[in-house]
Amino acid sequence: MSAGAVVSKTQAIRRSVRMRPGATIAWVLVGATIIATLFPFYWMIRTALTPAGELVADASLLWPTDPTLINFQRVLGLTSVEEAVAAGGSGASIDFVRYTINSVIYAGSVAIIQTLSCAAAAYAFARLRFPGRDVLFAVILAGLMIPGIFTLLPNFALLREWGLLNTMVGLVAPALLMSPFTIFFLRQFFLSLPQDVDEAAMIDGVGPLGRFWRIALPMSRGPIATMMLITLVGMWKDYLWPLVAGNSEFTRLLTVALSVFQQQSPNTSPDWTGLMAGATLSVAPVLLILIFLGRQLVQSLNFSGGK
Amino acid sequence: MTSMTQVDSRREHTATEPTPEDAANRSRLRRPEKWAALVLLIPALVGFAVFYVFPTIRGVYYSMTDFNLLNQPSFVGADNFSAMVDDPQVWASLRITAVFAILNIVIVMSLALVLAAFMQRMRLRTWVRSLLLLPWLVPNVAIALIWAWLFDANVGFFTNMLSSIGIKAFTFYNADAALWIIVLISVWSGLGYTALLLYAGMLQVPTELYEAGALDGASEVSLFFRITLPLIRPVLALVLVVSLIGSFQVFDLVQVGYGNNPIPEVRVIYYYIYQQAFSFYQMGYASAIAILLVVILGALTFVQMRLMRANRSDLA
């Protein structure tokens, strides 16, 4: 048998292995899952575009008869109180512009500073020799197992003693410098960097700090950016800590603001169009990240899932 | 990496006779590492000491005190723990959380395995797969609001659909439906992420194994159970542990969806700790329940890792 024939035989087998279960079932299943995944978001946007007065009449329509942007305008504080009330709001002051800025500051500063601080530590754990290294790393890994609320309570008490509750500094403090997961993830990556480059630099007299800053960091731009992205998303979603430590008008994050908005709206007839407009604001940046950086996110999963 | 450096220095030894000059050279290279390591570690270690280690010690101490944030913590020994034993809400909350965790994990894992197995056989573009990640990226607060609206008792889209096929009472605030709805939301938001993790694990399984199996006449189903499942065990174990820890910490969905006095059917353990700490200001008692949660999660993780023999891969 010629090599070509062997190859085509193998390909035929592979094709039969891959396609036999009925490609149709596979496509239907995956397609249905994607539709089910996306539908609630579609419904959120649809509702945000519906005038409050037509919510009941349009309840089962896939597109509002009279789409409007008024709901976005009133949650962004672009309308007067009277207009907001007329459009179905409670008239309570809501300023999602400020909350969005707060969330951007919170998520952005933690993502950048935490990742760099953890990258430095991860490099030390992966590439430098110092006494107690493995014990220290094990202790840090143990931090992964502790449910957040256990340290959240004393951290709350601590910030209270320091007078840092309801300040941006206090809000970012616990996460700003440290995340056991980030150290773990980046250490894995630094371990996989080739040794030769390090050795060459060592021979040229480049010290450990120089090797981290001038060699390891530039070579790890990809994983570090990925880690920043994952942290950014995680901090954007954060709720419990900003709820207890930063629920004041000046430090309120978007997530907390949404939940406050929900609680202010009457239980009997919630302001669904306003709530969905607010929810859309909290989803929009994530959607942009997914559109532009979805590939990186999926590949970072491949990394953590494949290892 | 320690061993690598040692190997290299040994190679140097054999290549040329060690001279005092060499030794001095090496120690000149080696010595600054300790201090450099310290410099690199300091930011993260400060964060770790102040916001992880110190609060852990303090949390253990609080659990043995009566502390309402305004007083000085006063030592009460094991009182909080004995009060916990007699507190029916602790056990009710643990039961609700456990039921939620089991339902959530079993449903997510089974659906995710099926989904990943199908994706393994398809050539999906990365961006199509990335769509599955959307719910995982979105704040739970937004997710809770969206689903509360979809299951709104009066004009919710799903409520209307269900009632048109005769299911009337499956609404967000219905006591019998509530826990199921929380499970449904968690399954929906965790499915894509879990499936993609398992899919990544499946990509590591060599294709030849499937080809050999197919030549031997094994069916698709038995290929899945005999090859895929055993070979992705380490990923499976990892995902199980992560979902277990995550499931026991369910909070946002309940607190946002059901407000500050949720119906009893959804009062999960995280909510109860939060309520004790920030509604009743019982910091000591809340810390004691949090310690119980740490112990439970530690034990469950340990058992799970043992059962799954997670540290051993058949592929290695």
Interface residues (C-beta under 8 A of the other chain):
Chain A: T10 I13 R14 S16 V17 R18 M19 R20 P21 A23 I25 A26 W27 L29 V30 T33 I34 A36 T37 L38 P40 F41 W43 M44 T47 L55 V56 A59 S60 S117 C118 A120 A121 Y123 A124 A126 R127 L128 R129 F130 P131 R133 I140 G143 M145 I146 P147 G148 I149 F150 T151 L153 P154 N155 F156 A157 L158 R160 A173 P174 A175 L176 L177 M178 P180 I183 L191 Q195 E199 M202 G207 P208 L209 F212 V233 W236 K237 Y239 L240 L243 V244 L254 T255 V256 L258 S259 Q262 Q263 N267 P270 W272 L275 M276 G278 A279 S282 V283 V286 L287 I289 L290 G294 R295 L297 V298 Q299 L301 N302 F303 S304 G305 G306
Chain B: M1 T2 M4 T5 D8 L29 R30 P32 E33 K34 A36 A37 L38 V39 L40 L41 P43 A44 L45 V46 G47 F48 V50 F51 Y52 F54 P55 T56 R58 G59 Y62 F67 L69 V114 L115 F118 M119 R121 M122 L124 T126 W127 V128 R129 S130 L131 L132 L133 L134 P135 L137 V138 P139 N140 V141 A142 I143 L145 I146 W147 A148 W149 L150 D152 N154 V155 F157 N160 W188 L191 G192 Y193 L196 L197 L198 Y199 A200 G201 L203 Q204 T207 Y210 E211 A214 L215 E220 L223 V235 V239 I245 F248 Q249 F251 D252 Q255 V256 G259 N260 Y270 I273 Y274 A277 F278 M283 A286 S287 A290 I291 L293 V294 L297 G298 T301
